[in-house]
Amino acid sequence: MLRNHHPHEVLTHVEQNTNWSAKTFTLALKVERIIFEAATSRESYLDENTLHARVTQVSRRLIDLRKRKNMVKFGIRLPRHFMLAKRQRH
């Protein structure tokens, strides 16, 4: 998956994203560790049929976490109805 990843051209023109390859590799290592630690067994960890779904799920969680950290950093609050809906999904 990592080998096939290429960022959008717009993103590579931003100075902070010139090192996108190293950042993507670091993110891949984090995702791998989380998937490994969450696996209930060696077989479930090695199951290639569910790999894409597991990677997607972990990646979305990491993105949500980053968004929440940024919101706290900049003092942004989500509307109350959004927070309640999000809690009910989990």
C-alpha positions, 0 to 999 in steps of 0.5 A: 500500500505504501509503495502505491501511495502518491500525494496530490501534487498540490500537497507536495508544493507546500514547504511542510510537505516536501518530506512526504515520503518520510512522513508517510513511512512514519505514519505507516509504522504507527498504523502497523503497531496499532493494528498489531496491538489490536489483533486478537490473534496472530491469525487475525493480524495476518489475515490479508482479507481484512487488512485494507479495512483494518488500515482504513479504520486505524487511519481514520481514528488517527485523523480524528485524533489529530483533528481533536488535538488541533481543535483543542490547540486553537480553542475550537469547539464542536457544536453539542449535537455533533459531539452527541452524535459521535458518542452514540456511534462508538 
